[in-house]
Amino acid sequence: MAMTETYGDHAPDGPAAMAVAACLFHGFSDPSRLAILRHLALGEHRVVDLTGHLGLAQSTVSKHLACLRDCGLVESRPQGRASVFSLTHPEATLAVLESAERLLGLTGDAVALCPVYGVDGSAAHAPVPEGAVS
């Protein structure tokens, strides 16, 4: 799949390829998952290590690691009674995170202020006042 190439008015692999790409980006869409990925970029970690570093509950870390594993972004190996997690493709994952940082630098506050997907996001869910045009 080539998301960055276009041929005329359509993407090379069509809607199915874009749906798969959207699934990949969903893996990056949670702040806790991003924090986990950043920590795993430093090297292997156990769940207990990540809970200590990130201040998250064990169940939260485990849930996000399962999501990241299902997306193919992390893998684990047994170490005694624990599992040790690492990035499946560290170079590619870091390249995506670096590109995101570069794009965020270029867009400034626009992403954070987006009424639908921004940090607040309340504008997308706020009720429309009576008589207002939506």
LINFENWO-V526095 format. One record per run of one state. SS is the DSSP state (alpha for helix, beta for strand, coil for the rest). FROM is the first residue (numbers start at 1). LEN is the number of residues. Records with the same first field share a line. If there is no record, write none. Layout:
SS=FROM-LEN + FROM-LEN
This chain:
coil=1-5 + 8-2 + 12-2 + 28-3 + 41-4 + 55-3 + 71-3 + 80-2 + 88-2 + 108-2 + 114-8 + 126-9
beta=6-2 + 10-2 + 45-2 + 74-6 + 82-6
alpha=14-14 + 31-10 + 47-8 + 58-13 + 90-18 + 110-4 + 122-4
